[in-house]
Amino acid sequence: MLPKHEVLQQLHQSKVVAVIRGNNQAEAVAISEAAIKGGLHAIEVTYTTPNASDVIKILNKENALVGAGTVLDAETARDALLHGAKFIVSPHFSEEISKVCNRYAVPYLPGCLTIKEMVTAYEHGCDVIKLFPANNFESPFIKAVNGPLPHVRIMPTGGINVNNFTQWLEDGAFAVGIGSDLTKAFKEAGAQGVVEQCEKYLSKL
């Protein structure tokens, strides 16, 4: 297993995390593999995807950093880790999930909206906060948070697209999570559409 600091470093260097929501296992694998081919090597497989743990296991054979998303409880976190997830993401903060992740030295990125939630997450060992849903905010929000909390690192997810993600990064985002762009590209043009969409993101970095 990769050391925690190396996983965080890879996420930060990747800048863009592909959030994968598939209607089934095969679709999730196809979108993920296309994203990797397109140059995005940080993959978050959401547990709203059927057989998400099997998707994670399959993708660990690829040249990618694979984590689990939409993790709602400690049991799901443990299942994801057993199948090879290198990081855990949830739409909320959970003390129980943080305990599991800290026990195995795995990064936990909980969804937070308020300063209170962020401070609580940091008190429980979280190194990066997922700002979710980010479409309720504008990118200068990160600088506002970093005023009183300069150590807090934020990964906005939700409403991030090819037209606004660079502004979030410029304003201090640790990385950004994208998902709907990839799902839409897959529905419209299959795997090649996902590859091309990922290349658009990378061309702007």
BELJOMO-V855173 format. One line per field, one symbol per residue. burial: # if it has 9 or more other ideal C-beta (glycine too) atoms within 8 Angstrom, else .. Layout:
burial: ???
This chain:
burial: ...#..##.###.#.#######.##.#####################.#..######.##.#.###########.######.########..##..######...#######....######.###.#####.#....#.###.##..#..#.#####.###.##..##.#########.###.##....#.##########...
